[in-house]
Amino acid sequence: MSVPVPTSPFRQPRAVWAVAFACVVSFMGIGLVDPILPALAEQLDATKGQVSLLFTSYLVVTAVAMLVTGWVSSRIGPKRTLIAGLALIVVFALAAGASDTIGQIVGFRAGWGLGNALFIATSLAVIVASSSGGFAGAIILYETALGVGIATGPLVGGLLGGISWRGPFVGVAVLMTIALVATVVLLPATPRPAGHSSITAPLKALRHRGLATLGVTGLLYNWGFFTLLAYSPYLMGGLGELQLGLVFFGWGLMVAVFSVFAAPRLQARLGTSRTLLAVFALLAADLAVIGFGAASPAVVITAVVLAGALIGVNNTLVTQAVMMVAPVERPVASATYGFVRFLGGGLAPLAGGMLAASFGDAVPFWVAAGTVLAGLVVFATARRLLDEADASMAAEPGEGHVAEAVEGAGGLESLAGGESLDPRGGVRG
């Protein structure tokens, strides 16, 4: 009997490549602005707190929009949802690049967040539906796109930011325009779902203890994560845009590598809950080190890059944990979790700015370390649910952990805590 030759995940229709390219550009936005934060503060005569609102407006709008993306997609279809999201990103990125005040940029970043929410809510589903390499191949391609985007965003931001602080915004707009045209031309029409999603379903899902507990865990963790992104550039000894880009490029590489390769292996060896408890403790310690070493650029830079490894493992496994314990449909669980966790990411820079202005640059990191430790405590209350889910998956023939199911692919969990592979089968988010 002949053995079928596996199809390469990188032999895909042009439509899949168009959406994958858009995924790369979309996830570049996570670290794109980090290298230009000090330049924005200096050239636009803005405080650190005002500049940090670039994260707050973007993430809070993304959080709220996560509640309605399913409702929108179920009515206009995935392709139109993708196109709407891409178009909004192009418009608001261009507007941010043409702005003259920090307030204008903050406002336009909010519109960018709406576009990003619409895009990330449907991109994986479209890639899976259009792929010719099977489900696993589509997931590998998606994860590769996320890894490239999250790692190269800071580097692109540093390169273009060295020319002008407007450069990263205009660069994203140009790249997203290319992705938008490719999506319109190459992606076939996608059918609308048979049923309409309820706009209140994500909020109602918070009635379930496991999902609510992990949502609060995600909020507290993201408080630490985005405190690091929003404030660490100011503690790096006056590095230029390109140098900051290289630092965060190293951070992004650590996030990508540990998300795809290390997280599934640690999960298989230690289990989901034990791995995450250890990562929470180490991340809290890392943030505390930044706080105590705030006067030493070398300490801050080293701690930021090392934090990428912990963030990569955490993003992968917390998102999987949500899907393991959520008793609702995967898109609803993803929207609920995204709403709560992005609120934490959005509020942290705002609070950090107030703390830094009143008490000094180290205090936001000490507070962030405390919130991550609080997240550890909250997460521990759901440990029994996760251990039961781990045992249930291990007992099911052909299932098991993601690491075991796709070992040859090197792990397929989400780099940014969004859509990903559900260990119970199918697409989540």
C-alpha positions as CSV (number, residue, x, y, z in Angstrom):
1,M,0.0,0.0,0.0
2,S,1.4,3.4,-1.0
3,V,1.8,6.0,1.6
4,P,0.5,9.5,0.6
5,V,3.1,12.2,0.4
6,P,2.2,15.1,2.8
7,T,1.4,18.3,1.0
8,S,3.7,21.1,1.8
9,P,2.0,23.8,3.9
10,F,3.7,26.4,1.7
11,R,2.2,25.2,-1.6
12,Q,-1.0,27.2,-1.4
13,P,-3.3,29.1,-3.8
14,R,-2.5,32.8,-4.3
15,A,-5.6,33.7,-2.3
16,V,-4.1,32.1,0.8
17,W,-0.8,33.9,0.3
18,A,-2.7,37.2,0.0
19,V,-4.3,36.7,3.4
20,A,-1.1,35.4,5.0
21,F,0.7,38.5,3.8
22,A,-1.9,40.7,5.4
23,C,-1.5,38.7,8.6
24,V,2.2,39.5,8.6
25,V,1.6,43.2,8.3
26,S,-1.3,43.2,10.8
27,F,0.8,41.6,13.5
28,M,3.8,43.8,12.8
29,G,1.6,46.5,14.4
30,I,2.2,45.0,17.9
31,G,5.7,46.2,18.2
32,L,5.9,48.7,15.3
33,V,5.6,51.8,17.3
34,D,8.0,50.9,20.1
35,P,11.2,52.2,18.4
36,I,9.6,55.6,17.8
37,L,8.0,56.2,21.3
38,P,10.9,58.4,22.6
39,A,11.0,60.3,19.2
40,L,7.3,61.0,19.4
41,A,7.6,62.3,22.9
42,E,10.5,64.6,22.0
43,Q,9.4,65.9,18.6
44,L,5.7,66.4,19.4
45,D,6.4,67.9,22.8
46,A,4.4,65.1,24.5
47,T,4.7,63.4,27.9
48,K,5.4,59.7,28.2
49,G,1.8,59.3,29.5
50,Q,0.4,60.9,26.4
51,V,2.5,58.8,24.1
52,S,1.4,55.6,25.9
53,L,-2.2,56.4,24.9
54,L,-1.1,55.0,21.4
55,F,-1.5,51.6,23.1
56,T,-4.5,52.5,25.2
57,S,-6.7,53.8,22.3
58,Y,-5.7,50.9,20.0
59,L,-6.2,48.1,22.5
60,V,-9.4,49.4,24.2
61,V,-11.1,49.8,20.9
62,T,-9.8,46.4,19.8
63,A,-11.3,44.9,23.0
64,V,-14.7,46.4,22.6
65,A,-14.8,45.6,18.8
66,M,-14.1,41.9,19.6
67,L,-17.6,41.8,21.0
68,V,-19.2,42.6,17.6
69,T,-16.8,41.1,15.1
70,G,-18.7,37.8,15.1
71,W,-22.0,39.6,14.7
72,V,-20.6,41.5,11.7
73,S,-19.0,38.6,10.0
74,S,-22.1,36.4,10.3
75,R,-24.0,39.1,8.4
76,I,-21.7,40.3,5.6
77,G,-19.5,37.2,5.3
78,P,-15.8,36.6,6.0
79,K,-14.3,38.2,2.8
80,R,-16.2,41.5,3.3
81,T,-15.2,41.5,6.9
82,L,-11.5,41.1,6.0
83,I,-11.7,43.8,3.4
84,A,-13.4,46.2,5.8
85,G,-10.8,45.6,8.4
86,L,-7.9,46.1,6.0
87,A,-9.4,49.2,4.5
88,L,-9.8,50.8,8.0
89,I,-6.2,50.0,8.9
90,V,-5.0,51.7,5.7
91,V,-7.1,54.8,6.2
92,F,-6.2,55.3,9.9
93,A,-2.5,54.4,9.5
94,L,-2.2,57.0,6.8
95,A,-4.1,59.5,8.9
96,A,-1.8,58.8,11.9
97,G,1.2,59.4,9.6
98,A,-0.2,62.7,8.5
99,S,-1.0,64.0,12.0
100,D,0.7,66.9,13.7
101,T,-0.2,66.3,17.3
102,I,-0.1,63.3,19.7
103,G,-3.8,63.6,20.3
104,Q,-4.6,63.1,16.6
105,I,-2.3,60.1,16.4
106,V,-4.0,58.6,19.5
107,G,-7.4,59.1,17.9
108,F,-6.4,57.5,14.6
109,R,-4.8,54.6,16.4
110,A,-8.3,53.9,17.9
111,G,-9.7,53.5,14.3
112,W,-6.7,51.3,13.5
113,G,-7.7,49.1,16.4
114,L,-11.2,48.6,15.0
115,G,-9.8,47.5,11.7
116,N,-7.4,45.2,13.3
117,A,-10.2,43.5,15.4
118,L,-12.3,42.9,12.2
119,F,-9.2,41.5,10.4
120,I,-7.9,39.1,13.1
121,A,-11.3,37.8,13.9
122,T,-11.7,36.2,10.5
123,S,-8.2,35.8,8.9
124,L,-7.5,32.3,10.2
125,A,-11.0,31.0,9.2
126,V,-10.4,32.3,5.6
127,I,-7.0,30.8,5.3
128,V,-8.3,27.4,6.5
129,A,-11.3,27.6,4.1
130,S,-9.1,28.5,1.1
131,S,-6.1,26.2,1.8
132,S,-5.2,23.4,-0.5
133,G,-2.8,21.8,2.0
134,G,-5.3,20.6,4.6
135,F,-6.1,22.0,8.0
136,A,-2.8,21.4,9.6
137,G,-0.9,22.9,6.6
138,A,-3.1,26.0,6.8
139,I,-2.4,26.4,10.5
140,I,1.4,26.1,10.0
141,L,1.2,28.8,7.4
142,Y,-0.8,31.1,9.6
143,E,1.5,30.6,12.6
144,T,4.5,31.3,10.3
145,A,2.9,34.6,9.2
146,L,2.2,35.6,12.8
147,G,5.8,34.8,13.7
148,V,7.3,36.8,10.9
149,G,5.0,39.8,11.7
150,I,5.6,39.9,15.5
151,A,9.4,39.6,15.0
152,T,9.8,42.0,12.1
153,G,7.4,44.8,13.3
154,P,9.9,46.5,15.6
155,L,12.7,46.2,13.1
156,V,10.6,47.8,10.4
157,G,9.5,50.4,12.8
158,G,13.2,51.2,13.7
159,L,14.3,51.4,10.1
160,L,11.5,53.7,8.9
161,G,11.5,55.6,12.2
162,G,15.1,56.5,11.6
163,I,13.9,58.5,8.6
164,S,10.9,60.0,10.3
165,W,8.5,59.1,13.1
166,R,5.8,59.2,10.3
167,G,7.6,56.4,8.5
168,P,6.2,53.4,10.3
169,F,2.6,54.6,9.9
170,V,3.0,55.3,6.2
171,G,4.9,52.0,5.7
172,V,2.0,50.0,7.2
173,A,-0.5,51.8,5.1
174,V,1.4,51.0,1.9
175,L,1.9,47.3,2.8
176,M,-1.8,47.0,3.9
177,T,-2.9,48.6,0.6
178,I,-1.0,45.9,-1.3
179,A,-2.6,43.3,0.9
180,L,-6.0,44.8,0.4
181,V,-5.8,44.8,-3.4
182,A,-4.5,41.2,-3.4
183,T,-7.3,40.1,-1.1
184,V,-10.0,41.8,-3.3
185,V,-8.5,40.3,-6.5
186,L,-7.3,36.9,-5.4
187,L,-9.7,35.7,-2.7
188,P,-12.9,34.2,-4.0
189,A,-16.2,35.2,-2.5
190,T,-16.9,33.5,0.8
191,P,-20.4,32.4,1.7
192,R,-22.2,34.0,4.7
193,P,-22.6,31.7,7.7
194,A,-26.0,29.8,7.9
195,G,-26.9,31.5,11.1
196,H,-26.4,34.9,12.6
197,S,-24.2,35.4,15.7
198,S,-25.8,37.1,18.8
199,I,-24.2,40.4,19.7
200,T,-24.6,39.6,23.4
201,A,-23.2,36.1,23.4
202,P,-19.6,37.1,24.4
203,L,-20.8,39.0,27.4
204,K,-23.2,36.2,28.5
205,A,-20.3,33.7,28.3
206,L,-18.7,35.4,31.3
207,R,-21.3,33.6,33.4
208,H,-19.1,30.5,33.1
209,R,-16.6,30.3,35.9
210,G,-13.7,28.8,33.9
211,L,-13.9,31.4,31.1
212,A,-14.4,34.3,33.5
213,T,-11.4,33.2,35.6
214,L,-9.1,32.9,32.6
215,G,-10.3,36.2,31.2
216,V,-9.3,37.9,34.4
217,T,-6.0,36.1,34.3
218,G,-5.5,37.4,30.8
219,L,-6.3,41.0,31.9
220,L,-3.8,40.9,34.7
221,Y,-1.1,39.3,32.5
222,N,-1.6,41.8,29.7
223,W,-1.2,44.6,32.2
224,G,2.3,43.4,32.7
225,F,2.9,42.7,29.0
226,F,1.9,46.1,27.7
227,T,3.6,48.0,30.6
228,L,6.8,46.4,29.2
229,L,6.0,47.4,25.6
230,A,4.9,50.9,26.4
231,Y,7.5,52.0,29.0
232,S,10.7,50.0,28.6
233,P,11.9,52.0,25.5
234,Y,12.4,55.1,27.8
235,L,14.8,53.2,30.1
236,M,17.2,52.1,27.4
237,G,19.7,54.9,27.6
238,G,18.6,57.1,24.8
239,L,19.0,54.5,22.0
240,G,18.0,55.7,18.5
241,E,15.1,54.3,16.5
242,L,17.1,51.7,14.7
243,Q,18.8,50.5,17.9
244,L,15.5,50.3,19.7
245,G,14.1,48.4,16.7
246,L,16.9,45.8,17.0
247,V,16.3,45.3,20.7
248,F,12.6,44.7,20.1
249,F,13.4,42.5,17.1
250,G,15.3,40.3,19.5
251,W,12.3,40.4,21.8
252,G,10.0,39.4,18.9
253,L,12.2,36.6,17.8
254,M,12.0,35.2,21.3
255,V,8.2,35.5,21.4
256,A,7.9,33.7,18.0
257,V,10.4,30.9,18.7
258,F,9.1,30.1,22.2
259,S,5.5,30.2,21.0
260,V,5.9,27.7,18.2
261,F,8.6,25.4,19.4
262,A,9.1,25.6,23.2
263,A,5.5,26.0,24.4
264,P,4.1,22.7,23.0
265,R,7.1,20.8,24.3
266,L,6.8,22.3,27.8
267,Q,3.1,21.6,27.8
268,A,3.7,17.9,26.9
269,R,6.3,17.5,29.6
270,L,4.9,19.5,32.5
271,G,1.2,20.0,31.6
272,T,-0.6,23.2,30.9
273,S,-1.2,24.5,34.4
274,R,2.3,23.7,35.8
275,T,3.9,25.4,32.8
276,L,1.8,28.5,33.1
277,L,2.3,28.8,36.9
278,A,6.0,28.8,36.4
279,V,5.9,31.3,33.5
280,F,3.7,33.7,35.5
281,A,6.2,33.6,38.4
282,L,9.2,34.1,36.1
283,L,7.5,37.0,34.2
284,A,6.7,38.8,37.4
285,A,10.3,38.4,38.5
286,D,11.5,39.7,35.1
287,L,9.3,42.8,35.4
288,A,10.5,43.4,39.0
289,V,14.1,43.3,37.7
290,I,13.3,46.0,35.2
291,G,11.8,48.1,38.1
292,F,14.9,47.6,40.3
293,G,17.3,48.1,37.4
294,A,15.5,51.0,35.8
295,A,18.6,53.1,35.9
296,S,20.7,50.5,34.0
297,P,20.0,50.3,30.3
298,A,21.9,47.0,30.1
299,V,19.6,45.4,32.7
300,V,16.5,46.7,31.1
301,I,17.5,45.6,27.6
302,T,18.4,42.1,28.8
303,A,15.2,41.7,30.8
304,V,13.1,42.8,27.9
305,V,14.6,40.3,25.4
306,L,14.3,37.5,28.0
307,A,10.7,38.4,28.6
308,G,10.0,37.6,25.0
309,A,10.5,33.9,25.8
310,L,8.1,33.9,28.7
311,I,5.5,35.9,26.8
312,G,5.7,33.5,23.9
313,V,5.0,30.5,26.1
314,N,2.3,32.3,28.0
315,N,0.4,33.6,24.9
316,T,0.3,30.1,23.4
317,L,-0.9,28.2,26.5
318,V,-3.3,30.7,28.1
319,T,-5.2,30.9,24.8
320,Q,-5.3,27.1,24.6
321,A,-6.4,26.9,28.2
322,V,-9.4,29.2,27.4
323,M,-10.5,26.9,24.7
324,M,-10.0,23.8,26.9
325,V,-12.3,25.0,29.7
326,A,-14.8,27.2,27.8
327,P,-18.3,25.5,27.6
328,V,-19.4,27.8,24.7
329,E,-18.6,27.8,21.0
330,R,-15.0,28.6,20.1
331,P,-15.7,32.0,18.3
332,V,-17.7,33.2,21.3
333,A,-15.0,32.0,23.8
334,S,-12.3,33.8,21.7
335,A,-14.3,37.0,21.6
336,T,-15.0,37.0,25.3
337,Y,-11.4,36.3,26.2
338,G,-10.1,38.9,23.7
339,F,-12.5,41.5,25.1
340,V,-11.3,41.1,28.7
341,R,-7.6,40.6,28.1
342,F,-7.3,43.6,25.7
343,L,-8.9,45.8,28.3
344,G,-6.0,45.0,30.6
345,G,-3.5,45.7,27.8
346,G,-5.2,49.1,27.1
347,L,-5.5,50.3,30.6
348,A,-2.0,49.5,31.7
349,P,-0.2,52.2,29.7
350,L,-2.7,54.8,30.9
351,A,-2.2,53.9,34.5
352,G,1.6,53.5,34.0
353,G,1.9,57.0,32.7
354,M,0.2,58.4,35.8
355,L,2.4,56.3,38.1
356,A,5.6,57.2,36.3
357,A,4.8,60.9,36.4
358,S,4.0,60.8,40.1
359,F,6.4,58.3,41.5
360,G,9.2,57.6,38.9
361,D,9.9,55.3,36.0
362,A,10.4,52.2,38.1
363,V,7.0,52.1,39.7
364,P,4.9,51.0,36.7
365,F,7.1,47.9,36.5
366,W,6.7,47.0,40.1
367,V,3.0,47.4,39.8
368,A,3.1,45.3,36.6
369,A,5.0,42.6,38.5
370,G,2.3,42.7,41.2
371,T,-0.5,42.3,38.6
372,V,1.1,39.3,37.0
373,L,1.5,37.7,40.4
374,A,-2.2,38.4,41.0
375,G,-2.9,36.7,37.7
376,L,-1.0,33.7,38.9
377,V,-3.2,33.5,42.0
378,V,-6.4,33.9,40.0
379,F,-5.2,31.3,37.5
380,A,-4.4,28.8,40.3
381,T,-8.1,28.7,41.1
382,A,-8.8,27.2,37.7
383,R,-6.0,24.7,37.9
384,R,-8.3,21.7,38.6
385,L,-10.4,22.5,35.5
386,L,-7.2,22.6,33.3
387,D,-5.8,19.4,34.8
388,E,-9.0,17.6,34.1
389,A,-9.1,18.9,30.5
390,D,-5.4,17.8,30.0
391,A,-6.3,14.3,31.3
392,S,-9.4,14.1,29.1
393,M,-7.5,15.0,26.0
394,A,-4.7,12.5,26.8
395,A,-7.3,9.7,27.2
396,E,-9.0,10.4,23.8
397,P,-7.5,8.3,20.9
398,G,-5.9,10.5,18.3
399,E,-6.1,13.6,20.4
400,G,-3.7,14.7,23.1
401,H,-1.8,17.9,23.3
402,V,-1.1,20.1,20.4
403,A,2.6,19.2,20.7
404,E,1.9,15.6,20.3
405,A,-0.7,16.0,17.5
406,V,1.5,18.2,15.3
407,E,5.1,17.4,16.5
408,G,6.4,17.3,13.0
409,A,5.2,20.8,12.4
410,G,7.1,22.1,15.5
411,G,3.9,23.3,17.3
412,L,1.0,25.3,16.0
413,E,-0.2,27.5,18.8
414,S,-1.0,31.1,18.4
415,L,1.8,33.7,18.7
416,A,-0.4,36.5,19.7
417,G,-3.1,34.9,21.7
418,G,-5.8,35.1,19.0
419,E,-7.2,32.4,16.7
420,S,-5.4,29.1,16.8
421,L,-5.7,25.3,16.8
422,D,-8.2,23.8,19.2
423,P,-6.8,20.7,20.8
424,R,-10.3,19.2,20.6
425,G,-10.2,19.7,16.8
426,G,-11.2,22.5,14.6
427,V,-10.4,26.2,14.5
428,R,-10.7,28.4,17.5
429,G,-11.3,32.1,17.6
